[in-house]
């Protein structure tokens, strides 16, 4: 019996959190999985799993071995995918982390279109506005709307991104003389509490010097869609992502303010762990999103 088979059995048991669950998941018998794990432990000369009738847990050595062994197996599987890619459809599972803002907007259709074009691939989309750890939480790739910062991840820009300061004509008629960004501190805002800087807005002047303007909110909500609806109701000025506010702006329902002062250093990125052999499913997914945004603007 080769070591890789034993390692796969160990990882299956750990990820299923037990021998019985792993047997149901893999179609192998509980006795066979137990045999493989025991042989692996004998080969290593270390106990990897604590086994009792009521509890299942990894030893300290098991934790160490699992982290490294799972990475090695991913590299082996990725290499196999790379070789098979030219003559097979995408198969397996792709775990994607996306902001709820993205998946609930029109641009979320890009994920549905990808799933439709790759029916053999199981696509798992986790919509969450928190900053997930791709490696610790087992994601293959994440879509992030951000100013790109240095990290241990690889990132590819799939689209430009900007926000707009929006309000109705009626609201602006009731709050005249907004001649410069600093004037915004005296008018009511609708604040999306998902944003990192809820109490101020960052601007950039003509010589690229950044400055902040403090704002006050009459309504706070953790949803850009609700923020948009509140702005349409004339409750205040809203900071709205382009892909959410575009229709309301183009139709004239909302007017924009101080576009020339808003920074343009953010984008929509696909981010994935640095691996020697990038999985074919990740590369094709990222390429698809990039082309989808170029097509749909």
N, C-alpha and C positions, 0 to 999 in steps of 0.2 A: 504494500500500500504506500503510495507516494505522500510526501509531506504536505503538498498543496491540498490534497483531499482532506487530510486531518485538520489542516488550518481552516478550510472552508466549513467543516463540521463544527469546529469550535466557535467560529464567528456566527454561524447560523444559530447556535444554541444561545450565545450571549445576546444577540439582537432579538431573538424571540423570547428571551427571559425565561428559558427553561427547556428541558429536553422534550417534554411532551408537545409543547407549542411548536418547537423546531421540527419535530417529526411530522406534525400536521402540515406545516408550511412547506417542507421540502419533499414530502412523500417517502422519506426514509424511516425506518423503524427507530423507535427510541433506543432499543438495544444496540443497533448499529452505530448511531450517533455517539452513544456512551462509550462504545468500543473505540471509535476514532479519537475521541477526546482523551481517553485513558492512554492510548498509544502515543499521542502527542505529548502528554505529560511525562510518560516514561522516556520518550526521546529527549525531552528537555531536562529531565531530572528535577522538575518543579511542579507543585500543585497549582493549577490554574483556576479551578472552580471548587467552591465549597458545596458539597452535596448533602442534603438532608431530605427527609420526606416532606418537610413543610417549607423549607426555605431554599433559595438559590442565590448565590452571590459569587463574585469574582474575588480571588485573593489579590494581594498587592502585585504579585508577579503576573497574575491574569490581566489586570488593568494595563500594566506596562506592555505585555505581549499583544493584547488586543489592539491598542492604539497603533503600534507599528505594523502588525500583521495585516490589519484592515487596509492600511495605506498601500502596502505591497501588493495585495490582491487587486486593489483598484487599478494600480499601474499595469498589472498583468492583463486585466480585463480591458483596460483602455487600449492597450497595444493590440489586443485581439480585435477590438472594434475597428481600429485603424486599418488593419489588414483586410478585414471583411467588408469594409465600408463600400468599396467600389461595386460590389455585386449583390448587396443585400439591402433590404429596407431597415430603417432604424427599429430596433427592438429594445426591450428592457424597460427600465423606469427612469424618468428624469424628474428630479425634485427641484422645483423653482420657488424661490422666495421673492415676492413682489410687494410693494406698498399697496395698501388698500385703495389709496387714491388712484393708483394706476389701473388696478384691475376693475374698479367700479366705473371708470371713465370710458369714453369711446375707444381710446387706445387699447383698452383691455381686450378688444376684439382680436388684436394681433395674436394673443395666446390661443384663442378659440380657433382661429384660422390655422395656426401651426398644428394644433391637435387634429384638425380635420384632414390636413395633408399628410399626417404621419399616424395612421390608425393603428399601426403595430406597436407604437411606443406608448407606454402608460405615463401620462403627464400628471404629476402631482403639483398643484399650485397652492402655495401657502400665502394667503394675503394677510400681512401684518405690518403695522406702521413702525414697529420697533426695529432696532438695528440688530439683525440676527448674526450669529457666528456661524458661517457656512460650514467650517470644518467640524466644530463641536456638535452642531445640530444636523449634520449629514446632508446638507444641500449641495447640489451639483453646480448651481448658478443662481445669482440674484440679480434682479433689476433694481437699480437704485437711482433716485433722482437727487442729485447732490453736486456740490463742488468737490471735484476729485482731490483726494488727499493721499499721501504716501501710505501704503499698507503692504502687507505680505500677499495681497491679492493681485490678480491680473485683471485689468479693466479695458473694455472697448466701448467707445462712445457710439451709441446707436441713434441718437437724435439730439438736436439742440433743445434747450429748455429755457423758458423764461416765465416770469410772472408779470401780471398787470395789476395796477391799482385801478379799481373800477368803482363806478358809482352811477346812479341814474341822473338824467338831466334834472329831474325835479329836486333831487338831493343837492346837486351843485347850485341850483338856483336859490336854495335856502341857505347855502353856505358859500357865498361869493368870496372873491379876492383870495383864491388859492393860487398865488403867483409863484411860489417857490416851495421846495420840499419842507422847509422848516414850518410853513404854515399848517401843515397837516397835524401838528401836535394839538391844535385847538378844535379839531372836528372829531365826531364820533367814528370809530372803526368797528367793524365786525372782525373778531380775531379768531383765527383757526388755531386752536391750542395744540395741534399736531406739529406746528412749526417750532424750530428751536429757539428763535428769537421772537417771542410773542409780544414783548413790550416795546419793540423798536423796529424800524425798517432801515436797511442798509442802502445807501445811495453812493453813486460815484459822480464826481463833478467833471468838468471839461478837461482838467489836467490829470484825470484818473486817480484823484485823491478820494478815498472812501470816507464817508461820514454817516452817522446814525441819527435818526429822528425818532424821538420817543412818541408813542401813540397811546391813546386811551380807548378802551372798548366799551360799548354799550351792550354788546352781546358776545359771548365766548362759546365756541362750539368746536368739537373735535372732528369736523368734517368739512372739506372744501366744497362739497356739493351743497351742504346747508349754508355755508358762508355765501356761496353764489346766490342762493334763493333769498337770503336776507338782504343782500345788496340789491337784487331786483325789486325787493319790497320797499326800497328806499330807506332802510334802517341805518345805513352808514357806508363808508368806503371799505372795500374788501380787497385783500391781496389774493389773487386767484391765479392758479397755474394756467398757462396758455391753452393746454388741451382740454381744460374744463370750461373756461370762460369764452372760448373762441366764437361759438355760435351767437352768444348774447352780445358780444362786441361787434361782430360782423353785421348783425341785424340792427344795431343801433340801440338796443335795449339798455346797454351799458356803455359809458364813455370811459376812456382811459386817461390817466394823469401821469405826467412827468416820466414818460417812457424813456426819454434821453438820459435820465439820471439813474435808471435801474441797471444793476450790473448784469453782465452776460457771461459770467464765468461758470455757470452751472450747465449740466446736461443730464440726459438719461443714459445710464451706463449699464452694460452687462458686466457683472463682476463674478469671477470664479477663482478657485484656489489654484495656485501655481503647481502645475504637474508637468512631469517630463513628457508624458503622452497625454495630450488633451483628448478627452473622450469625443468620439465622432458626434455623439448626440448633443454635446454641449456646443461644439463648433458650429454644427448645422443649425441649432437653435439660435445662436447669436447672429449668424449670417442671415437667417430668416427675419429676425426682428429688424436688423439694419436695413434690409431691402424693403420690408413692410413699411417702415417709416418714410423711406425715400419715395415710395409709391403713393402713400396716403397723406404725406405732408404733415 
